[in-house]
Structure formats: C-alpha cells, structure tokens
C-alpha cells in the first residue's frame, strides 16, 4: 500500500489532499506567495550556501511538479521566464557529422515526481 502524499509538497499525509504545513487554519491550501516563500526558506535552511535566486528556481521547479501547483498561473508564468541552464549539454551543431542521431528526451514514466534529496521531508 502506498502512503498518500500532500499534493502541494509531497509530504506523507494520513488523509485529505494537503499536509498541515501547506494549509491555513481552516484546512485550505495556502496562497501561492505564502507557500512559495515558505518552501524557498525551507530549501535555504537545508542548504545554507544556496543563494536566493537558485533556491527560488529550485522551489519553482519543485512546485511545477506538484499537482496543486503545476497549472497555477504564477508557476506557469515564472517557469516561462527562467532562462535555460547554462550547464546543459550543447546540442550538435549544424556542421556536425550527419552520422549523429538527433537526441530525444523521453518524458518520465512515473507519475510521482522525483524528489531531490534536499527537498525530502525528514
């Protein structure tokens, strides 16, 4: 039997859709700005040397993988404005040999998002 997880942060929960950390006093999901700020601060606590911009980018990517936030307008618009990573492998240039096959990226087969070790609940 799988343990249900919070749709906002993936923390294990007993019942409902969201954990106690992601809800207000009435049990409703907190607003985006509050949740984003709290999750970013939590991320920086786990990795003290992490700068604010990197913590925000990682938190945003995490939130985009969560059902509660994936289609949220703030997540979608902010994701679109983040520049592509500079350390990604370069694509083959037009002058490359024709013998190289085009690379394709397969989507993950799991519906459960991969949790970075520093984002896992303790």
C-alpha positions as CSV (number, residue, x, y, z in Angstrom):
1,X,0.0,0.0,0.0
2,X,1.3,3.4,-0.9
3,X,1.3,6.3,1.5
4,X,-0.7,9.3,0.3
5,X,1.3,12.5,-0.1
6,X,0.5,16.2,0.0
7,X,-0.4,17.5,-3.4
8,X,1.4,20.7,-2.6
9,X,4.8,19.5,-1.3
10,X,4.7,15.6,-1.3
11,X,5.0,15.2,2.4
12,X,3.4,12.0,3.6
13,X,-0.2,12.5,5.0
14,X,-2.9,10.5,6.6
15,X,-6.0,12.0,5.0
16,X,-7.0,14.8,2.7
17,X,-5.1,16.4,-0.1
18,X,-2.7,18.7,1.7
19,X,-0.4,18.4,4.8
20,X,-0.6,20.7,7.8
21,X,2.3,22.8,6.6
22,X,0.6,23.7,3.3
23,X,-2.8,24.7,4.7
24,X,-4.2,27.6,6.7
25,X,-6.2,27.3,10.0
26,X,-9.3,26.2,8.0
27,X,-7.5,23.5,6.2
28,X,-7.4,25.3,2.8
29,X,-4.3,25.4,0.7
30,X,-2.2,28.5,1.4
31,X,-1.8,31.0,-1.3
32,X,1.0,30.8,-3.8
33,X,3.1,33.6,-2.5
34,X,3.0,32.3,1.1
35,X,3.7,28.8,0.1
36,X,6.5,29.8,-2.3
37,X,8.2,32.0,0.3
38,X,7.9,29.3,3.0
39,X,9.2,26.5,0.7
40,X,12.1,28.7,-0.6
41,X,13.1,29.5,3.0
42,X,12.9,25.8,3.9
43,X,15.1,25.0,1.0
44,X,17.8,27.5,2.0
45,X,17.7,26.2,5.6
46,X,18.6,22.7,4.2
47,X,21.5,24.1,2.1
48,X,22.8,27.3,3.8
49,X,25.3,28.2,1.0
50,X,22.5,28.3,-1.6
51,X,21.8,31.8,-3.0
52,X,18.2,33.1,-3.1
53,X,17.8,33.0,-6.8
54,X,18.9,29.3,-7.0
55,X,16.6,28.4,-4.1
56,X,13.7,30.2,-5.8
57,X,14.4,28.4,-9.1
58,X,14.6,25.0,-7.4
59,X,11.5,25.6,-5.4
60,X,9.6,26.8,-8.5
61,X,10.7,23.6,-10.4
62,X,9.6,21.5,-7.5
63,X,6.2,23.3,-7.3
64,X,5.7,22.8,-11.0
65,X,6.0,19.1,-10.5
66,X,3.3,19.0,-7.8
67,X,-0.4,18.6,-8.7
68,X,-1.5,21.5,-6.5
69,X,0.7,24.0,-8.4
70,X,1.6,22.6,-11.8
71,X,-1.1,24.6,-13.7
72,X,-1.1,27.6,-11.3
73,X,-0.7,30.8,-13.3
74,X,2.2,32.1,-11.1
75,X,4.1,28.8,-11.6
76,X,3.5,28.7,-15.3
77,X,4.5,32.4,-15.9
78,X,7.5,32.2,-13.7
79,X,8.7,28.9,-15.2
80,X,8.5,30.5,-18.6
81,X,10.7,33.4,-17.5
82,X,13.5,31.3,-16.1
83,X,16.5,31.1,-18.5
84,X,17.7,27.7,-19.6
85,X,20.5,26.3,-17.5
86,X,23.9,27.2,-18.8
87,X,25.5,23.8,-17.8
88,X,23.3,21.7,-20.1
89,X,25.0,19.7,-22.8
90,X,25.2,21.5,-26.1
91,X,23.2,20.3,-29.0
92,X,25.1,19.1,-32.0
93,X,25.8,22.0,-34.4
94,X,24.7,22.2,-37.9
95,X,28.2,21.4,-39.0
96,X,28.3,18.1,-37.1
97,X,28.6,14.9,-38.9
98,X,25.4,13.6,-40.2
99,X,26.1,10.3,-38.6
100,X,25.0,11.6,-35.2
101,X,21.4,10.8,-34.4
102,X,19.2,13.5,-33.1
103,X,18.8,13.3,-29.3
104,X,15.3,13.0,-28.0
105,X,14.3,13.4,-24.4
106,X,11.7,10.9,-23.1
107,X,9.3,12.1,-20.5
108,X,9.5,10.4,-17.2
109,X,7.3,7.3,-16.9
110,X,6.5,7.8,-13.2
111,X,3.6,10.0,-12.2
112,X,5.3,10.6,-8.9
113,X,7.8,13.5,-9.1
114,X,11.4,12.8,-8.4
115,X,12.3,14.3,-5.1
116,X,15.7,16.0,-4.9
117,X,17.5,14.7,-1.7
118,X,17.5,18.2,-0.2
119,X,13.7,18.6,-0.7
120,X,12.8,15.3,1.1
121,X,10.9,15.5,4.3
122,X,12.8,14.3,7.3
